[in-house]
């Protein structure tokens, strides 16, 4: 049994109406084979992170694979932390991922009447009770349980006298409403991923369904929404597993049928610790800003805890819909490795047609402000640079370090300058020889540039790196850039000559000194 009071059993079992367990055959992985009404229900209190995006994708794939319905619900009952900015960010991320929804977005903040009616029904059914305890009194109860080595499970008093209640009211105290958990019972979840999970009710506190200001808690609102919206299957992270029996109790108390559940594994970083910002881009918008493209991110999310086989890592959206199965979701934690995503992203970039690559590159540069302050010619130059960068980029964000020099005045990086200044005479000879050949070219074409510099390299008797690296630094100011021949063509004769001369002038100052 886990510390939370749940037991994952080897055999499936199901409680009868008398509460006696009826043993069933050993658990076998199964799939969802009926049209499923699923929901993705994020809280708009921050960005859509990798874990939430994975849940959104798995739910969407179940809906599309089964011919069901995908419902988007925003659980914004935390009014202090929920913001319109976070909601807009979540919607942008889902749209970028291509996870379109069939219904919604519903907002819990707009469904207060639904929750109040449900609370009244629970009161009328006698399954909830007024809890007058203060937080201080509850903490004393928890501490006593801890001292007795019991789980700090809260039970409210139900034997207040009328005079005591009148005193509470007089002092301005208002009760919360707690669900009266049947201590003799247990809740069994026949989970698609984890198998049979049993929760003993003695380990579940009388959970609050309505706060003292009548606002619903998460467990009430989520349960009511699943019931009212006809959700048949809930796919969510295993960190929600302890909430599930509470939500099932609420739904059953209202006479409803509970959804079926699939609790998917946690996501860890390469260090096997809970995924966080320290592991790199943690949200969908972080990944997008870092230059990852949608197909790569979608594939990486799909493979966080699911696989079709032991070798396939690239799927079209249609293939994911066709092949996805909850029966193939792993119980083990998934590892999110940004470096593996970079490799996958590079493969997708190289697979794109030139037109596709140009479109995603220019969109990325526009969105990230690369063109701010630049004229229309800058966009044309970026288009012209595509053949020189397409096979070199791992992410779209690599464009600036690789080709950004084209759009800026020459600035030689300290490390690159140290390379030239380490042997001034040799650098002057290499750059001066290259400049002389470039100035004499009749046609400034890629082939002519390459032939001229290759010829000069042989004349000087230099190795390729010893001759071409100074050319690269003189032109770009960097040791790593687009290919030197393509770079010269992109810069044009006039700009290239000016940069060579500037670099030679700086080297001459050192030589004379």
LINQUI-V795593 format. One record per residue. N is the residue number from 1. D_CENTER is the distance of its C-alpha to the mean C-alpha in Angstrom with 1 decimal. Layout:
N/D_CENTER + N/D_CENTER
This chain:
1/31.6 + 2/28.5 + 3/28.9 + 4/27.5 + 5/30.4 + 6/28.8 + 7/30.3 + 8/28.7 + 9/31.8 + 10/33.0 + 11/34.7 + 12/33.5 + 13/35.5 + 14/35.7 + 15/37.6 + 16/40.6 + 17/41.7 + 18/43.9 + 19/41.0 + 20/42.4 + 21/39.9 + 22/40.7 + 23/39.8 + 24/38.2 + 25/37.6 + 26/35.0 + 27/31.4 + 28/30.4 + 29/27.0 + 30/27.1 + 31/25.2 + 32/24.8 + 33/27.6 + 34/28.3 + 35/26.7 + 36/24.0 + 37/23.1 + 38/19.6 + 39/17.5 + 40/14.0 + 41/14.7 + 42/12.3 + 43/14.1 + 44/14.2 + 45/14.6 + 46/11.7 + 47/8.6 + 48/6.0 + 49/3.6 + 50/2.0 + 51/5.6 + 52/6.3 + 53/4.9 + 54/6.8 + 55/9.5 + 56/9.8 + 57/10.3 + 58/12.7 + 59/14.5 + 60/14.9 + 61/16.3 + 62/18.7 + 63/20.0 + 64/20.5 + 65/22.0 + 66/24.4 + 67/25.3 + 68/24.1 + 69/22.5 + 70/19.0 + 71/19.2 + 72/16.8 + 73/17.8 + 74/16.9 + 75/18.1 + 76/19.4 + 77/22.4 + 78/21.5 + 79/23.4 + 80/23.4 + 81/19.7 + 82/18.6 + 83/18.8 + 84/19.2 + 85/17.0 + 86/13.9 + 87/15.0 + 88/15.4 + 89/12.0 + 90/10.4 + 91/13.0 + 92/12.5 + 93/8.9 + 94/10.3 + 95/13.3 + 96/11.9 + 97/10.3 + 98/13.7 + 99/13.1 + 100/16.4 + 101/17.9 + 102/21.5 + 103/22.2 + 104/21.1 + 105/19.4 + 106/21.6 + 107/21.6 + 108/23.0 + 109/24.7 + 110/26.8 + 111/27.9 + 112/30.0 + 113/33.1 + 114/31.5 + 115/30.6 + 116/34.1 + 117/35.9 + 118/34.0 + 119/34.9 + 120/38.5 + 121/38.5 + 122/37.3 + 123/40.0 + 124/42.6 + 125/41.7 + 126/42.2 + 127/38.9 + 128/37.8 + 129/39.9 + 130/40.3 + 131/39.1 + 132/41.0 + 133/39.9 + 134/38.7 + 135/35.7 + 136/38.3 + 137/40.1 + 138/37.0 + 139/36.1 + 140/39.7 + 141/39.1 + 142/36.0 + 143/37.8 + 144/40.7 + 145/38.6 + 146/37.0 + 147/40.6 + 148/41.6 + 149/38.7 + 150/37.3 + 151/33.8 + 152/33.6 + 153/33.8 + 154/35.0 + 155/37.9 + 156/39.4 + 157/43.2 + 158/44.7 + 159/48.3 + 160/48.5 + 161/51.9 + 162/52.5 + 163/53.8 + 164/50.7 + 165/48.5 + 166/50.8 + 167/50.5 + 168/46.7 + 169/46.9 + 170/49.6 + 171/47.4 + 172/44.6 + 173/42.4 + 174/40.4 + 175/39.1 + 176/35.6 + 177/35.7 + 178/34.8 + 179/34.5 + 180/37.4 + 181/36.0 + 182/38.6 + 183/39.2 + 184/41.1 + 185/38.2 + 186/35.1 + 187/32.0 + 188/31.0 + 189/27.7 + 190/27.9 + 191/24.3 + 192/23.1 + 193/21.2 + 194/23.1 + 195/26.5 + 196/28.9 + 197/27.8 + 198/30.6 + 199/30.6 + 200/34.0 + 201/34.5 + 202/36.4 + 203/33.1 + 204/31.5 + 205/32.6 + 206/34.0 + 207/30.7 + 208/30.9 + 209/30.3 + 210/31.6 + 211/31.8 + 212/35.2 + 213/34.4 + 214/33.8 + 215/30.1 + 216/28.2 + 217/25.9 + 218/22.5 + 219/24.2 + 220/26.9 + 221/24.9 + 222/22.3 + 223/25.3 + 224/27.3 + 225/24.7 + 226/24.1 + 227/27.9 + 228/28.7 + 229/26.1 + 230/27.3 + 231/24.0 + 232/25.1 + 233/22.1 + 234/19.2 + 235/16.2 + 236/14.2 + 237/13.3 + 238/16.5 + 239/16.3 + 240/17.7 + 241/20.5 + 242/23.0 + 243/22.6 + 244/23.5 + 245/27.3 + 246/27.6 + 247/26.2 + 248/28.3 + 249/31.3 + 250/30.9 + 251/30.6 + 252/33.6 + 253/35.6 + 254/35.2 + 255/36.5 + 256/33.3 + 257/31.8 + 258/28.6 + 259/25.6 + 260/24.9 + 261/21.9 + 262/19.4 + 263/17.6 + 264/15.0 + 265/14.7 + 266/12.8 + 267/10.3 + 268/12.3 + 269/12.5 + 270/15.5 + 271/17.8 + 272/17.2 + 273/16.1 + 274/13.4 + 275/10.1 + 276/10.4 + 277/10.9 + 278/13.8 + 279/12.0 + 280/10.9 + 281/8.1 + 282/5.7 + 283/4.2 + 284/4.3 + 285/7.9 + 286/8.3 + 287/7.6 + 288/9.9 + 289/12.3 + 290/12.6 + 291/14.0 + 292/11.8 + 293/13.0 + 294/11.7 + 295/13.6 + 296/12.3 + 297/8.6 + 298/9.8 + 299/12.0 + 300/9.9 + 301/7.7 + 302/11.3 + 303/12.7 + 304/10.8 + 305/13.9 + 306/15.7 + 307/18.1 + 308/20.9 + 309/23.1 + 310/23.2 + 311/23.1 + 312/21.2 + 313/17.9 + 314/18.1 + 315/18.4 + 316/19.0 + 317/17.6 + 318/21.1 + 319/21.1 + 320/17.9 + 321/19.5 + 322/22.8 + 323/21.8 + 324/19.2 + 325/20.7 + 326/19.8 + 327/22.8 + 328/20.9 + 329/18.0 + 330/18.7 + 331/19.7 + 332/18.7 + 333/15.6 + 334/13.1 + 335/12.8 + 336/9.8 + 337/12.1 + 338/11.4 + 339/15.0 + 340/14.9 + 341/12.2 + 342/14.6 + 343/17.4 + 344/15.9 + 345/15.1 + 346/18.7 + 347/20.1 + 348/18.6 + 349/20.0 + 350/23.3 + 351/23.5 + 352/23.3 + 353/26.6 + 354/27.9 + 355/27.5 + 356/23.9 + 357/23.1 + 358/25.1 + 359/23.4 + 360/19.8 + 361/21.2 + 362/23.2 + 363/20.5 + 364/18.3 + 365/21.4 + 366/22.4 + 367/19.2 + 368/18.9 + 369/22.6 + 370/24.1 + 371/27.0 + 372/27.7 + 373/31.4 + 374/32.1 + 375/34.4 + 376/34.0 + 377/35.3 + 378/32.2 + 379/30.2 + 380/33.0 + 381/32.9 + 382/29.2 + 383/30.0 + 384/32.9 + 385/30.8 + 386/28.5 + 387/30.8 + 388/31.0 + 389/27.2 + 390/25.7 + 391/26.2 + 392/25.5 + 393/21.9 + 394/18.9 + 395/16.6 + 396/17.9 + 397/17.9 + 398/20.6 + 399/22.9 + 400/24.2 + 401/25.1 + 402/26.8 + 403/28.5 + 404/28.2 + 405/31.7 + 406/33.1 + 407/32.3 + 408/33.7 + 409/37.2 + 410/37.8 + 411/36.6 + 412/37.2 + 413/34.7 + 414/36.6 + 415/35.8 + 416/36.9 + 417/40.0 + 418/40.9 + 419/40.9 + 420/43.5 + 421/45.5 + 422/45.8 + 423/48.4 + 424/49.6 + 425/52.4 + 426/50.3 + 427/47.6 + 428/50.2 + 429/51.8 + 430/48.6 + 431/47.4 + 432/50.9 + 433/51.6 + 434/48.4 + 435/49.2 + 436/52.7 + 437/51.7 + 438/49.0 + 439/51.6 + 440/54.0 + 441/51.8 + 442/53.3 + 443/50.1 + 444/46.8 + 445/44.9 + 446/42.4 + 447/45.1 + 448/47.7 + 449/45.4 + 450/44.6 + 451/48.2 + 452/49.5 + 453/47.2 + 454/47.7 + 455/51.4 + 456/51.3 + 457/49.4 + 458/52.2 + 459/54.9 + 460/53.5 + 461/53.1 + 462/49.6 + 463/46.7 + 464/43.9 + 465/41.5 + 466/44.4 + 467/45.2 + 468/41.9 + 469/39.8 + 470/42.2 + 471/42.0 + 472/38.2 + 473/38.4 + 474/41.2 + 475/39.3 + 476/35.7 + 477/36.1 + 478/33.6 + 479/33.9 + 480/30.9 + 481/30.7 + 482/31.2 + 483/34.2 + 484/37.4 + 485/39.3 + 486/36.6 + 487/36.0 + 488/39.7 + 489/39.8 + 490/36.9 + 491/38.5 + 492/41.9 + 493/45.3 + 494/46.0 + 495/42.8 + 496/42.9 + 497/46.5 + 498/45.9 + 499/43.1 + 500/45.3 + 501/48.2 + 502/46.2 + 503/45.0 + 504/48.5 + 505/49.9 + 506/47.7 + 507/48.8 + 508/52.4 + 509/52.3 + 510/51.4 + 511/54.1 + 512/56.8 + 513/56.0
